[in-house]
Amino acid sequence: MGYNFIRFDNFGNGISSGEFIDQTISDWLSGVNLVIQELTEGPVLLIGSSMGAWLALIAAKLHPQKVIGVITLAAATDFTKELIWDKFTNEEKDIIKKQGIYDVCSNNPECNESYPISYNLIEDSKKYLMLSKLSEKNIDIYCPLHLIHGVQDIDVPYTISLRIAEKVESQKVVVKLIKDANHRLSREEDLLILYNSIEEVLKSIE
């Protein structure tokens, strides 16, 4: 079955305009909101990967009448706190506070690259935390939700998807763990699981 869809890179990502270092969660969320409010008609199913999955969850909270389902791939919810800030040493925290930017290395031992993280991103993201003690008790999402995650993901632990499933208000939650998959979830067999989830979510709301 064919579907009408919009696929896009948010600000500072992929081929979109802007620089990654200049963006915050609020900026990226504004991009998602723009697509939902201005470029779509009728109900929408949101699909997001990694940081995009966190944005999809936030958007689902903001647009409960519009978003009829969410599918996440390796959801990096609260990554700015749990995967970056909480892992910083006190010295690293002082550096990013003073300089405004700090280069963070990947958890992947095969990756020798680092990427710049701004203190503005860390601070702005506090408004959107979902899993920490600083956030709400439950996640106010009531639509069907499929959480797909690779057990071999060393960038974003699969336990984050399990915690989302526990905290979300929706009772229509499915967690799919792929034992031999990593963070990218881009293999043909991984994509087949995504396709199946699209069919399953849409059938659950008929």
Salt bridges, closest charged atoms under 4 A:
GLU82 OE2 - ARG163 NH2 2.68
ASP86 OD2 - LYS81 NZ 2.91
GLU123 OE2 - LYS126 NZ 2.81
ASP124 OD1 - LYS127 NZ 3.03
GLU136 OE1 - LYS61 NZ 2.86
ASP153 OD2 - HIS149 NE2 3.22
ASP153 OD2 - HIS183 ND1 2.71
ASP180 OD1 - ARG187 NH2 3.11
GLU189 OE2 - ARG187 NH1 3.51
ASP190 OD1 - ARG187 NH2 2.83
GLU200 OE1 - HIS146 ND1 3.71
GLU200 OE1 - LYS176 NZ 3.01
